[in-house]
Amino acid sequence: MSLIVNPYLEESSSKVRSKPIPWEGYQRAGLITPAELAAIKKVDRQPRSRIESILVNEGAQYAALYLSLLKKLVRVDVLQYILVLIGDSLIDHEERIGLYTGAAHDDPELPYGPLLRSLDTPDEFVQLKACQVLSILFGSSEDSAGIMDINTFLNFISSLIKDTSIARRDVGVQCLEATLPTPAFRLAVWHVPSIMQSLVQLLKSNKTAQMQYQITFCIWLLSFEPSVAAAINRQYDVIPILTEVAQTAAKEKVIRVVVATFKNLVVKAPDANLPAMLVAKLLPFVQNLTGRKFSDEDIKEDVLFLRDELKAQFESLTTYDEYASELVSGHLGWTPVHDSDEFWKENACRLNENDSEQLKRLVDLLNTSTDPVMLAVAAHDIGKYVKYCERGKKIITDLGAKTRVMELMSHEDSEVRYQALMSVQLLVSHSWAS
């Protein structure tokens, strides 16, 4: 069970434990029964050691009591107090999780219904404490499909991760981390794109070692799923981002979890990830890491594995394979192949293979990228393709790329304008080479 530690939650929980709750008034109003009053008074504002001694023998009864009170009472101070009692009962006691999840046998709405509703309350502490408790319960669940409205929880997690509040972001990432060891939840999380989008954005903007570690740890856990490993870089460009994180990391644990993530990506989906790793210049970085001393032997083993896999991939590449790897990775740069007329004479028409698969990738980058270097290289490559492929002009026009290149002649970047102009000249006036 992952321990979620957050200063805001700890300080607020301490204050909540000491607040008096008018339990007798609730009993007189008929909101709780005399038996419930007697039971709650036994633990009310008692030292945690005293409460623990009661839970040793009466854990099941108190789990049922807490959930019953959480379901039927609505005052914020009561919700805060009950959530703290539930959290305290679970911390360092993984064996008690079943006492809560087993409540569904008597009431299908329990334990998740009242907790999920708490995410919608206006009180921040209630929201975050409920999220913490849900993460503990979800992190032990074997099946996310049977949990009512799981997307309510996942969407709330996404909102926390993208929040401007440091405390809320921290709780969001830790709660996500707590659920991901469960395979069923990895796929549930993966199917909520806003979570990955928020994680990647936070990883790009937050340079603190602890947050980088926690986010990468989440990505590492997700990467155990083959379908995730095959798609995660294509959809979220994580390989160059994680490479930069590792290159600038001040803490060994950040490097360790990045390297472990890369190993998973190679083991689970090598064809999808090795080309992108080469384009991201991961091989020279990994070769550099082999000479470093680490306190953790697992890092060295993973580094050597990556080095050997990347070297084998690199040595098997032809020049065209290198170019295709750039296209697959979605990262074009001014590598030597782009300016080599010899390369284009030999390989331009190969872009037409497999129903113009690679040419369509090039056109897609031209249409979707906002990076000036990528646009300049893509426009340049379109010109080279037209120059050296006999049917190139018609194919490019049919794919709609001619119009896009012409648009780029008015781009704000001078290099993009120049490369677009050179390509348009070839598209408009080229006489076919044999």
N, C-alpha and C positions, 0 to 999 in steps of 0.2 A: 504494500500500500504506500503510495507516494505521500510524503508529508508536505502539506501546503503551508508555508511559513510566510507571513506578511505582517510587517509592523503595525499597519492600520488595523487589521483584524485582531491582532493580539491585544493591542491597547484598548480597543473598543470592547472586546470580549471581557477584559478585566473589569471595566466600568459596569458592564451589563450585569455581571455576576453579583455585584453589591447593591443593585437597585431593588427596593422593595416592590413586590407585586401584590395587589389586593385580592389574594386568592379567596378569602372568605366572602368578599363582595360578589365574586363570580359565582360562588356556591349559592348565596342567598338569591341571586338573580336567576338561578336555575341553569346557568351556563356550564357548570361542572357538577358532578355528583359528589355526595359526601365521601365516597370511597376515593375518588380522584383527588379531592381536597386533602384527605389524610395522607395519600401517597406522595403528593407533590410537596407537602409541608415537611416530609422527612428529608428531602434533599434541598429544600429552598434555602439559599444563601449559606449552605454548609461548606466546610473546607472540602477541597477536591478529594483528599484522602478519605474523608468520611463517606462521601458519595460513592467512591470506588468500592469501599467495603460493602455498601448496600448492593451495588450492581453485580458483585461477584455471585450472589445467590439469587438476585431478583432482576437480572438483566433483561429477560424477556418481558416481564411485566412493565418495566420502565420504558422499554422501547415502544411498546404498545401505547403506554400512557402519553409519552411525548408526541407520538404521531397523532393520537386522538385529539390532544389539545391544539396541536398545530393546525389540524383540519377545521376545528369548529370555532376557535377564537381568532379575533381579527385585529385587536389593538396592537400597535407597533411595539410597545414595550414588552408585551407578552410574546409576540413572535420572536423578538430579539432574544429573550431569555430562553425560550424553548430551543431555538436553534443553537444557542451556546451549550445548553445541556446535551443536545444530540451530538454536537461536535466534540465536546469533552469526553463523551462516552465512547467515541470511535477512535480518537487519537491513541495510537499505540495499542489498539485492541482490534485488530483485523477480524478476530473470531466473532466479534459482535455484529459485523455487517449483516450476517444472515438473520439476526434477530429483527432487523429492519426490513430487509427485502422479503422475509417470510411473512410479513404482515399482509401481503397480497392474498394469502389464502383465505383470510376472513373478510377483507375489503379490497376489491380490485383496484380502487383508487390509490391505495397505499403501496409503498411509501412515497411514490413520486409525485402524485397529484398536488398535495399541499406544498411540497418543496418547489415544484415548477411554478405554482401560482405566486409563491413568494418572490420570484424573479421579477414580477410585474408590480410589486409594491413600490411606493415612492421613496421609501427609506433605503438609503444606500447600504447601510450595514446589513439589513435584512436580505437585500439582494445578494451581496457578496458572500455572506455566511451561508445562505441557501445554496449558492453556487459551489462553495467549498464542500458542503455536505453531499450534494449531488455528485460531485466529482469522485468522492470517496466511494459512494455506492456504485456509480457507473463503472469505476475502475476495477470492480470485482465481478461485474456482470459478464456472463458468457454469451448473452444474446441481446443485441440492441433492438431487434425487431419487436420484441415483446414489451418494450418500454413505451408507455403512452407519450406521444408528442415529443419525441426525442429532439426534433428540430427546434423546438422552443429553447431547449438548453443550448444546442449548438449555435443558434443564431445569437443568443445572449453572449456566449463565449466570444463570438466574432465581434460583437459590439464592444466588448471589454478590450480586446486586443487593439482595436483601432481608436480607442478613447484617448483623449489628450491627458487624462489623469494618470500619473505614474503608478499610483496604487492600484487603479482598476486594470491597467495593462498588466501589471505584475500578477495580480490574482488570475486574470484571464489566461495568461500563458501557463501558469502553474496548474490551473485546473485542467486545461487541455492536456498538459503533460501527464497528469494523473490518470486520465481516461485512456490514453493511447496504448498502454501495454496490452489492452484487451483487443484481440484481432477484429472482433465484430465492430468495435467503435472506430478502428482505423478507417474502415471503408465508409462508415457513416459520416465521419469527419471529412473524408475525401470528397464526398458527394455534396458538401456545402462549400462551394468555391470561395465564398467570401472569407472563410477561415484561412485558407492558404494565401489568398491575396493580402490579407491583413498581416499574416506572419512574414511574408516576403518583404512587404513595405516596411514593417518594423525592423526587420533584419538589416535593411539598407540604411535606415536612418538612425538606429540606436547602436552606438559604438561601445557600450559598457560590456565588459567581459561576461558578467553573469547573465545578462539578457541574451547576448549572442549564444551563450552555451545552452540556455533553456530553449530558445527557438530552434537551434540546430538539433537539439535532443528530440524535439517534437518531429522534425523532418526525418531524423534517423529512425524513429519508431514507425512513422508512416512508410518508410522505404522498405520495410519488411514485407509489404504486400507487393507481389510481382506486378499487378496491374498499375499500382501507384508508381513503382520504380520505373516502369516503361514510359510513363506519361509525364512525370513531374517536371523534368527539365524542359520538355517541349512546351508545356503549358506555362511554366513559371520561371524558366531561365535560372534554375537554382545553382547549376554547376559553376558558372563564372562568378556568381554572387558568393557562394561558399568558398571558392578558391581565394577570392579577395579577403574574406573573413579570416581564413587560415593564414594567409600571407602576412596579415597585419596583427594577428592575435598576440596578446601579451601573456596569456595564460595557457599552460600546457593542456588543460582540460578542454579548451576550445578547439585546439588542433586535434586532440584525440577524438572528439565527437564528429568533427568534420571528416576526418580520415575514415572513421567507422561508417559514416554515411556514404562516402564515395565507394567504400568496399561493398556495401549493400547494393548500391546502384549497379556496380559491375557484376556482382554475383547474380542478382535477380533479373537484370535486363542489359546485358553487355552491348548488344547491337544498338540500343537506343542511347547509350551513355558514353561508351568509349570514344566515339568520334568527337562528341562535344567536349570531352575532357582534353583531348589533344588540341582542339581549337582554343580552349581556354588556357593553354600552356601549362597544364597540370603536371606533365612529365618532368620538365626541368625543376619545378618546385618540389615534387616528390623525391627526385634524385638528390636535391639539396637536403631534404629531411633525413635521408638515410645516413648522413654524416653527423646528425645531431644526437645528443644524448638525452634520453627520456627516462623519467622515473618509472613509467608504466611500460612493461615489456609488450603489452598488447599493441601499443602504438607502433612499435618497431615492426612487429609481425604484419600489421595492416599496411604499413608504408611499403614494406618489401613486396607484399602481394600486389599493391597498386603499381609499383614500379615495374614489376615483371609483366603484368597485364598490359600496361600502357606501352612498354617497349615492344612487346610482341605485336601489338596493334600497329604501332608506328612503322616497324620494320616490314610489315606486310602491305603497307599502303603504296599504291602507285601514285603518280602525280595527280591523276584524275581522281583517285580515291580521296586525296587530300582536299581537292576542290569540292568534291561531293560532301565531305565531312563538314566543310564550312557551311554549305547550303543546309544540310540537315540540322546543324547546330543553331542556325538562325543568326550567326555572327560572321559577317563579311568584314575583312580587313585588307590592307594593302600588302598581302603576302605575295611572294615572287610570281606565282602562277598567273595572277591577273594581268601583269604587264608582258607576259611571255607570248610573243607571236607564234613561237614554235608550239607552245602548249595549245593555243587556240586552233592552229592549223590541224593539229592531230585530234583534238577532242571536241571542237565546237558542235559537231553533229551528234556526238554522243549524248548531248543534252536532250535529244529527241527520243532516246530509248525509253522503253516502258511507258509509252503514251506521254512522252515529254515530262516525265515525273520531276526530273531535276530542273528543267527549264521552268516548270510551273512554280517550283520552290523559289527560284530566282525572281520571277515576276511577282510572287506573293510578297517577298521581302521588299521589292520596289514599291508595292502598293501600300504596305502596312507599316513599314519602319518610319520612325521620326528622327533617327540618328543621322546626322549629316554625312559621317564617314560611310555608313552602310548605304545610304542613298547614292553617294558618289560612286562607290565601288559597283553597286548594282547597275547603275546607268552605264558605267564604263563597260561592264561585262555584256550588257545587251548589245552595245555597239560591236564588240569583238565577235559575239555570236553571229550577228547579222553579216559581218564582214567575211567570215570564214565558213558559214553554212549556207549552201545554195538556196534552200527554201526558207531561210531564216526570216527574211523581211515579211513574208506572208504569215508565217506562224506567229511572229511577234505581234503583228497587226490583229490577227484573229484572237489572240489572248488579251487584247486590250492594252498591251504594254506600250505601244507607240504613243497613245494619247497621254499616258502617265509620264513618259519621258519628256514629251513636249511641255507638259505642265511644269516639270522640274527646271525648265530653262528660266523660270522666273522665281526660283527658290532663293531664300535670303542668303544661303551659303554660297560663296563664290566658286568653290570646288565642285559643288553639286551642279551649279549652273554650267560650268565649263564641260563637265563630263556629259551632261544631258545634251548640250549643244553638239558635241562631237558625235554622239550617238544618233541624234536627229539627222545630222548631215549624211550619215551612212544609211539611215532608214529612208531618206528622201531621194538620195542621188546614187546609191550604190548600184553599180553594174556587176552582175554576178561573176564571182571568181569560179574558175573550174576547179 
